[in-house]
């Protein structure tokens, strides 16, 4: 039987722990303690715990709540639900003490306590007013007396019972008053440690009026730790000295890179590693992981060595996105050829569980290309939505990785080669399907709207705008509709222009290490865009205002910012000339009066012209492309100083004998032979020795 000074006893018991409840009832019955209240402990899954853990009231990792380091060896570095449940139990009891305004002292016990043989005698001898007066305890101030802990040498001391100021963690049993309870609630601003550290140590630093003692020999011990381990701990689940709660320790990592498969997570890990980090692709490394799968948590990922994402804290979450019109063909292969449909089935499972959207069970070998495209687009849209739910700290468009620059602390040179672009499935590379726009147009309008929203959000061109086309699979162009203009027809239908010339120029571009491209007669910008995509300086000259405006818009569409565009014609002097053109064939405007009737050019306007030598051109290794409908000789005469500088390493010109005759053709060739030893005829695939029989050809000089 307890002294009357202790007029309230609380026992904390989880409803699910009936064996503990039975034990403590028997223990108290044996000691003739009949007046007590069993308070239902707060379970780790209780709504109070869930709500509390969502707030800033509970300290989150990092750092470790024990040693305050980001990376440490503490076996429990994050406050787990069990510990917060324990906190909630004590908070509720303290509030109850305040509410009921208990007088004198209150004993708070856990349900696994055991009294030593002399335990009751020690409490009754020490916890009475006469004895406490000897220690100058003031009942008008907060009081804390520690009475029980895990079994240790303090329980078997051969000494007279005493109260000392030494702090011993004593959550199994401690005695306090209502003023302590008020101090407990008042000073609890954040939960940044375990309850015992706060109750028995930290609060003393916050409230110097608390009278704090430890009772020795300790009269009570617990049966869930140390020597007498009868019950498993419900607060810190351990087995063989290790925490069995799987989230008791969180591992700190710098990077988690996520996105849809086939959208660049392989490349991103490669780029980060070039910056000096150790980021694994689908396997966890020292600094993190790049894996599309870790957009979700799962205990069994299809690939890689991670089996639980929640065991890690990631400082930087990078959401890798890719142009959907480039990604879809690759995703179709991913869905179709991954063994056992592992990739598709994994996405399907989590899209259902997270977004509540059903994807079909399909045999990809027996459905149409339209259906394959639709499913690929759905997984693309929905998986990226799941990535967004990860609250990424960085968005990285795989086509432009500038957002990664902030991580490149050493300014390392980055090789931006796209990795895994031709992924093998079961050892084989499959050809990517050609997804035409009519296939996209046949899809559900709601899905097309989702696609447009994605493009708008991540600043991609929505190519279902019928006049924007993906050219050569690398850049986008607005191409007006035309029934007669060959350039426009080719760009709209074949998604390219002059493929043999393009291929030859690309070869020379790499061979001569070109850093500047000059496009004379740029039209709406095919060649300008092709080389601007190579991240070099470009200069474009287009006298037709309509084409000039489209060219400028096409540069904006692709966000090419290193291009200078002139609404200007080039000649051998500075002046104004009549420019002849036909609205239906904007690619055939000219200053050459001799071909006006031949080309049926029925419109005219005054255009400013200048010499290229008068234009400030930067760069050391230049490439010039000129195609200005019969006015090439005049333009060449206006760039002699530039040619004499030996900076123009490659010169490409379209020769059209029908526009100006053989004499001017020979003059052009003679000038070019002064500067270049190799004159290559693209159409004949051979070097020029004599003027060929064909009347129109492209000449690449180097």
Helices and strands as residue ranges (DSSP letters): E 6-13, H 18-30, E 37-40, H 47-53, H 81-100, E 105-110, E 113-115, H 119-126, H 129-134, E 143-150, G 153-155, E 162-164, E 173-176, H 178-187, H 195-197, I 198-202, H 203-206, E 211-216, E 220-222, E 224-225, E 228-229, E 238-239, E 242-243, E 251-259, H 265-274, E 279-281, E 288-290, G 292-295, G 309-311, E 312-321, H 324-337, G 339-341, H 342-355, G 364-366, H 369-388, E 394-397, G 401-407, E 424-425, E 428-429, H 437-441, H 445-457, E 468-471, E 475-478, H 486-493, H 499-511, E 516-520, H 526-532, E 537-541, H 545-558, E 563-566, E 569-570, E 575-582, E 585-590, G 593-595, H 596-599, E 603-610, G 612-614, E 622-626, H 632-637, H 640-644, E 648-656, H 657-675, E 679-681, E 686-687, E 696-701
